[in-house]
């Protein structure tokens, strides 16, 4: 049953991560995450949907990662791209999330979205069933070039941000402070849920061994 525990945390984490993205997109005039700047920019220029672009970008990154280092590609990597993109579109279509008011309330809404993304990102990564397309891509590039992950991340997200900006994506103050809020939450949630999942798995194994 260990796989049930891991996949449950993985799916739940992805759904709440998608919810966080959708919340921030509704107040995008404050700025969104660099990868979402690109998705929104492509949506504005070409069409399709924001979630569809999320999936397409994810699949392109998976292909590049597959060429560089297949070890970062697992079933969870593919599911990550499809589940996040699909649920972002679903949440936006359901139209139940707070709308932009262009007041201080939007800052609270944005912070809620960022917190959701930070914690949920830690949860689904803690399941350890496959790196997300973006994480796998940056890790494979880092390993291939022998460059620090932090540097690869900065260069990659800066390039994505410039591309999204040129397409007319929403760039503003929160685009630049996203990482400072999200990263510590991600780290805390990841470490906490790794311990929790390992403990639940150990308890499950103990119960199995006693039942034999």
N, C-alpha and C positions, 0 to 999 in steps of 0.2 A: 504493500500500500504506500510505500515511500513516494512512488512516482505520482500518486494521487495528491499527496500533500504538496509536492513541488509544483505540479501543474495547476493546482487550485490557487496557490499564491501567485503564480505566474499570470494566469488569466485575470484574476481579480486586480492585480497590480496594473496590468495593461489597460483594463477598463477605466480605472480611476486616473491613470496617466492620460488617457484620451479625454476624459472629462476635464482634467486640468487644462489641456491644450484648448479645448472648446471654450472654456471660461475666458482664457486670455484672448482668444480670437474675437470674442464679443466686445472686448474693450481694446481692440488693436490700435486705436489712435494713441495709446500710451506706449506702444512698441511691443513686439513679441519676440520670442526666441529666434535666433538667426535662421535655423532650419525652417521655422514656420514663416519667417519673412519670405523665404524662397517659395514655399508652397502657396502662400497668399498671392505673391507677385505673379506666379505662373497662372494661378486661377484668374486673376484680374486681366492678364494679357491674352491668355489663350482660351480659357474656359475650363470645362470639366468641373471637378469639385476639389476643394482643399484636401479632403481625405484621399481622393484619387491620386493627386499629386504626391501626397505623403507616401502612398503605396508605390508609385512609379519610381520616385527617388530612392526609396528603400530597396527596390529590386535592382536598380542600377548599381547601388553601392554593394549589394550582395554579390553581383556578378564580378565586380572589381576585386572584392575581398576573396572570392573563390579563386581567382587567378593568382592573387598574392599569397594567400595562406588559407587553405581549406579548413584548417583546424578551428577557425572562428565561426564556421557555418554549421549550425545544427537546426533541427526542426523548429526550435523556438525562435530562431532568427527569421525564418519565413513567416511564422505565425505573427511575430511582432509587427512586421510591415503591414500585413493584411488586417489584423485586429485593430491596431491603432488607427489606420486610415478609415476603416469601416465605421468604427465607433465615433470618430470625430464627425464624420458626415451624419451619422445617426443622431448624435446629440444636437448638432446644429439644425437638423431637420425637425426634431421634436420641438425646438424653439421654446424650451422651458427655463433656460439659463438667464441670469441677469443681463439686461441690455445696457448699453452705454448711456450714461446720464450726463456726461461731460461735467461732472462735479467731483468732489473729493471721494464720493462713493465708488467711483471707477477705480481708484487706487486700491481700495479695500478689495474690490472684486479681483483685480489683477493679482494682488498678493495671495488671495485664496487660491487662484489658479496656479501660481508658482509653487505654493506650498504643496498642493495636490500633486503636481508634477514631480517635485523633489522627493516626497515620501513614497509615492507610487512607483517612481523609477527605482528607488532602493528596494522596494518589495519585489518587483518582477525580476530584477537582476539577482536578488538573493536566492531565487529558486534555482539558479544555475542550470538552466536548460537551453542556454544559447544566448550569445551576445546580441544586442539589437543591431540592426543594419548599420547605423551610424557609428556605434561603439566598435563593432567588429571591423569596420573599414579603417577607423583611426588607429586601432590596435595593430592591424595588419600592416599599415603603412609605417607605423612607428618601428615595428619589428624589422621590416624589410630595409628601411633606411638607417636603422640603428639610431634613430632620433628620439629624444624624450617625448613621452606621450603628451605632456603639457604643451610642448611646442607644436606638435602635430595638430593638437586640438585647436590651439589659438589660430594657426595658419588656416586650417580647414574651415573653421567657423567664421573667420574673418572673410575668407574668399566667398563663402556661401552668403554672408551678409551683404557683401558688395554686389553679388549677382542678384540677390533679392531686391536690393535697393534700386538697381538699374531697371528692374522690371516693375518698379513702383510699389514694392512691398512695404508694409508698415514698420518704419524704423523710428524709434523715439527713445526717450530716456530709459525705459524699462528694458529695452533691447540690450543695453550695455550693463545693466545691473542684475540681469537675470541670473547669470552664473554665480554671482556673489551670494545670492539668496538660495538658489536651488542646490548648488554643490554641497554645502554643509549639511542640508537636510537629506540629500541623497546618501551621503556617507553615513550619517547617523542611522537612517532607516535601513540601509544595506547591512551594516554590521549587526544591528539589533535583530533583523529578520533572518539573517544567516544563522545566528545562535538559536532563534526560535524554531526555525525549520529543522535544524540539526537535532534539537532537543525532542521535537515531535517525532522525528524519524527514529531516534534512538528509543523512545518510549514505545513506538509501534513495533520495532524489532524485538524489544524485551517482552512485549505481550505475545508476540508470535512464538518466541522461544519457550515461554512458559506453557503455551497451549500445546506444544508438541509432546 
